[in-house]
Amino acid sequence: MNHIPRKRNSIEFKVWGSYALFSDPITRLGGEKFSYQIPTYEAMKGVVESIYWKPSIIWFVDAVRVMKRIQTESKGVKTLVMDGSKPSDLSFYTYLRDVEYQVLAHFEFNRNYPELKADWNENKHHNIAKRAVDKGGRRDIFLGTRECQGYVEPCEFGLGEGFYDNYGEIEFGPMFHGYDYPNETGKAELWKRLWRAKMEDGVIAFPSPVECSAEMRQFVRAMQPTPFVDNRNFTMIDGDESLAELLKLGEN
């Protein structure tokens, strides 16, 4: 298995569920939906942010390990038709079934918000993130889409037997990687990233957003970054009462 280096503020966990649907969000506007065979970077980043997130930090997904055999299952879903011509339409969604992944991620401070510099406390963010993993996350976990509930618990990345251990390299071709959001780039634009996905011995080593090729980026639309003001739509870590329980755990 590839050795994936850990950062000093890394978190590692297992996430699993009965179903998952990983796809390009732009293609989900209607009709048939079909999951990629492996998770997208953006979907796994969403899982990490559901465990713990603050606008003063940016999460980076370093690697995902596929623990179970890749399986799909199609379901007929009745969707509402809004033009009133008929009450519903039948579409087929193809999900991944019985999924389990190990995830390795780390965070960096969001330098696009210098006004939040007082919240750049690496030790506190890291400790709270690890305790949030122990608690199964601070928000509901979804595997690509809301109808696919996920569950989180701590693990050591690389430990245990995976279905694709010693399987060699599998290429999946061009695949949705994620979005370049204004909050994270400092530019008033939303861009979509693609990458040439591959898995080696069950491990997907994701390139970071800045490492993705400029030729595989697509402009989506103009978008303004969200302003954050302390005690208005954001609370510094030391004054966040919603974190009191997790902070208290560190004192015991």
C-alpha positions as CSV (number, residue, x, y, z in Angstrom):
1,M,0.0,0.0,0.0
2,N,1.2,3.5,-0.8
3,H,2.6,5.4,2.2
4,I,0.5,8.5,2.7
5,P,2.4,11.0,5.0
6,R,0.4,12.4,7.9
7,K,0.5,16.1,8.8
8,R,0.8,17.2,12.4
9,N,-2.9,18.3,12.3
10,S,-4.2,15.2,10.4
11,I,-7.4,13.4,11.4
12,E,-8.2,9.9,10.3
13,F,-11.5,8.0,10.4
14,K,-13.7,5.4,8.9
15,V,-17.0,6.3,7.2
16,W,-19.5,3.8,6.0
17,G,-23.1,3.4,4.8
18,S,-25.6,1.3,3.0
19,Y,-25.5,3.5,-0.1
20,A,-23.5,6.3,-1.7
21,L,-23.9,8.4,-4.8
22,F,-20.8,10.3,-5.9
23,S,-21.3,12.3,-9.1
24,D,-20.7,15.6,-10.7
25,P,-23.3,17.9,-8.9
26,I,-23.9,19.8,-12.2
27,T,-25.4,16.6,-13.7
28,R,-27.9,16.1,-10.8
29,L,-30.4,18.6,-12.0
30,G,-32.8,16.0,-13.2
31,G,-33.3,12.6,-14.9
32,E,-31.0,9.7,-14.4
33,K,-28.3,9.8,-11.7
34,F,-25.3,7.5,-11.8
35,S,-22.5,7.2,-9.2
36,Y,-18.9,7.2,-9.9
37,Q,-17.2,4.0,-8.7
38,I,-15.1,5.9,-6.1
39,P,-15.7,8.9,-3.9
40,T,-15.0,12.4,-5.2
41,Y,-12.7,14.7,-3.3
42,E,-15.6,17.2,-2.8
43,A,-17.9,14.6,-1.3
44,M,-15.2,13.4,1.2
45,K,-14.4,17.1,2.0
46,G,-18.1,17.5,2.8
47,V,-17.9,14.5,5.2
48,V,-14.9,16.1,6.9
49,E,-16.7,19.5,7.2
50,S,-19.7,17.7,8.7
51,I,-17.4,16.3,11.4
52,Y,-16.0,19.8,12.2
53,W,-15.6,23.1,10.4
54,K,-14.9,26.7,10.9
55,P,-14.4,29.4,8.2
56,S,-11.0,30.1,9.6
57,I,-9.7,26.7,8.4
58,I,-9.8,24.8,5.1
59,W,-9.9,21.0,5.0
60,F,-7.8,19.0,2.5
61,V,-8.5,15.4,1.9
62,D,-5.2,13.6,1.4
63,A,-6.3,10.1,0.7
64,V,-9.2,7.7,0.8
65,R,-8.9,3.9,1.2
66,V,-11.6,1.8,-0.3
67,M,-12.2,-1.0,2.1
68,K,-15.1,-3.0,0.5
69,R,-15.7,-4.3,-3.0
70,I,-17.2,-1.8,-5.3
71,Q,-20.8,-2.7,-6.0
72,T,-23.7,-0.9,-7.6
73,E,-27.4,-1.1,-7.3
74,S,-30.1,0.7,-9.4
75,K,-33.4,1.9,-8.0
76,G,-36.5,3.3,-9.7
77,V,-37.3,6.7,-8.2
78,K,-40.5,8.6,-8.9
79,T,-39.7,12.3,-9.2
80,L,-42.1,15.3,-9.4
81,V,-42.6,16.9,-12.7
82,M,-43.1,20.6,-12.2
83,D,-44.8,21.6,-15.5
84,G,-48.0,19.9,-14.4
85,S,-48.2,17.6,-17.4
86,K,-48.2,14.5,-15.2
87,P,-47.8,13.9,-11.4
88,S,-44.6,12.1,-11.5
89,D,-41.9,10.5,-13.6
90,L,-39.8,7.4,-13.1
91,S,-36.0,7.8,-13.1
92,F,-33.3,5.2,-12.3
93,Y,-30.6,6.1,-9.9
94,T,-27.5,3.9,-9.7
95,Y,-25.9,3.9,-6.2
96,L,-22.9,2.3,-4.7
97,R,-24.0,-0.3,-2.2
98,D,-22.5,-1.3,1.1
99,V,-19.6,1.2,1.2
100,E,-16.8,1.7,3.6
101,Y,-13.8,4.1,3.4
102,Q,-10.9,5.1,5.5
103,V,-10.1,8.9,5.2
104,L,-7.0,10.9,5.9
105,A,-7.3,14.7,6.0
106,H,-5.7,17.8,7.4
107,F,-6.5,21.5,7.6
108,E,-4.7,24.8,6.9
109,F,-5.7,28.3,8.0
110,N,-7.8,30.3,5.5
111,R,-5.5,33.2,4.7
112,N,-8.3,34.9,2.7
113,Y,-9.8,36.0,6.1
114,P,-7.0,37.8,7.9
115,E,-9.8,39.3,10.1
116,L,-10.2,35.8,11.6
117,K,-6.5,35.5,12.6
118,A,-7.4,35.4,16.3
119,D,-9.1,32.1,15.5
120,W,-5.9,30.5,14.0
121,N,-5.2,28.2,17.0
122,E,-4.0,25.0,15.4
123,N,-3.9,23.0,18.6
124,K,-7.4,23.7,19.6
125,H,-8.9,23.1,16.2
126,H,-7.0,19.9,15.9
127,N,-8.1,18.6,19.3
128,I,-11.7,19.5,18.7
129,A,-11.7,17.9,15.3
130,K,-10.3,14.6,16.8
131,R,-12.9,14.7,19.5
132,A,-15.6,15.4,17.0
133,V,-14.5,12.2,15.1
134,D,-14.9,10.3,18.3
135,K,-18.4,11.6,18.6
136,G,-19.4,10.6,15.1
137,G,-19.3,14.2,13.7
138,R,-21.1,17.4,14.7
139,R,-23.6,17.3,11.8
140,D,-25.3,14.5,9.8
141,I,-23.0,12.7,7.5
142,F,-24.0,12.1,3.9
143,L,-22.2,10.0,1.3
144,G,-22.5,12.2,-1.8
145,T,-26.2,13.0,-1.5
146,R,-28.8,13.5,1.3
147,E,-30.6,10.2,0.9
148,C,-27.3,8.3,1.5
149,Q,-26.7,8.4,5.3
150,G,-23.2,7.9,6.5
151,Y,-21.6,7.0,9.9
152,V,-18.2,7.9,11.2
153,E,-15.8,6.5,13.8
154,P,-12.1,6.9,14.4
155,C,-9.6,4.5,12.9
156,E,-5.9,4.3,11.9
157,F,-5.6,4.9,8.2
158,G,-4.1,1.9,6.5
159,L,-4.8,-0.5,9.3
160,G,-6.9,-3.6,8.6
161,E,-7.6,-5.7,5.6
162,G,-9.1,-4.0,2.5
163,F,-10.7,-5.7,-0.5
164,Y,-8.2,-4.0,-3.0
165,D,-5.0,-4.6,-1.0
166,N,-2.3,-5.6,-3.5
167,Y,-4.7,-5.2,-6.3
168,G,-2.5,-2.9,-8.3
169,E,-3.5,0.3,-10.1
170,I,-7.0,1.0,-11.5
171,E,-7.6,4.1,-13.6
172,F,-11.1,5.7,-13.7
173,G,-10.5,8.4,-16.3
174,P,-11.6,12.1,-16.0
175,M,-13.7,12.6,-12.9
176,F,-15.1,15.5,-10.9
177,H,-12.7,16.6,-8.2
178,G,-14.3,19.6,-6.6
179,Y,-15.1,23.3,-6.7
180,D,-12.8,26.3,-6.3
181,Y,-15.0,28.4,-4.0
182,P,-14.4,32.2,-3.6
183,N,-14.1,31.7,0.2
184,E,-11.0,29.5,-0.4
185,T,-9.4,31.2,-3.4
186,G,-10.1,34.8,-2.7
187,K,-11.5,35.3,-6.2
188,A,-15.1,36.3,-6.9
189,E,-15.5,33.2,-9.2
190,L,-16.7,29.6,-8.9
191,W,-14.7,27.1,-10.8
192,K,-15.1,23.3,-11.3
193,R,-12.1,21.0,-11.1
194,L,-11.6,17.7,-12.8
195,W,-8.8,15.2,-12.5
196,R,-7.7,11.8,-13.9
197,A,-8.7,9.5,-11.1
198,K,-6.8,6.4,-10.2
199,M,-6.6,4.0,-7.3
200,E,-3.5,2.0,-6.3
201,D,-4.0,-1.0,-4.0
202,G,-7.3,0.4,-2.8
203,V,-5.8,3.9,-2.0
204,I,-6.9,7.1,-3.8
205,A,-4.2,9.7,-3.2
206,F,-5.9,12.9,-4.1
207,P,-4.0,15.9,-5.5
208,S,-4.7,19.1,-3.6
209,P,-6.9,21.7,-5.4
210,V,-3.8,23.7,-6.4
211,E,-2.2,20.6,-8.0
212,C,-5.2,20.0,-10.3
213,S,-4.4,20.9,-13.9
214,A,-5.6,24.3,-15.2
215,E,-6.6,22.5,-18.4
216,M,-9.1,20.5,-16.4
217,R,-10.9,23.4,-14.8
218,Q,-14.2,24.9,-16.0
219,F,-15.6,28.3,-15.1
220,V,-19.1,28.0,-13.6
221,R,-20.2,31.6,-12.6
222,A,-19.3,34.7,-10.8
223,M,-19.7,34.4,-7.0
224,Q,-18.8,36.6,-4.1
225,P,-17.0,35.2,-1.1
226,T,-19.1,35.1,2.1
227,P,-18.1,37.7,4.7
228,F,-17.7,36.5,8.3
229,V,-18.1,38.7,11.3
230,D,-17.5,37.5,14.8
231,N,-20.6,37.2,16.9
232,R,-22.8,37.8,13.9
233,N,-22.5,34.8,11.6
234,F,-19.4,33.3,13.1
235,T,-18.0,32.7,16.6
236,M,-14.4,32.4,17.5
237,I,-13.4,29.0,18.8
238,D,-12.8,30.2,22.4
239,G,-16.3,31.8,22.6
240,D,-18.3,29.1,20.7
241,E,-20.7,27.6,23.3
242,S,-21.6,24.8,20.8
243,L,-18.1,23.5,21.3
244,A,-18.2,23.6,25.1
245,E,-18.7,19.9,25.5
246,L,-15.8,19.1,23.2
247,L,-13.5,21.6,24.9
248,K,-14.5,20.1,28.3
249,L,-13.5,16.6,27.1
250,G,-9.9,17.9,26.7
251,E,-9.9,19.0,30.3
252,N,-10.9,15.6,31.8
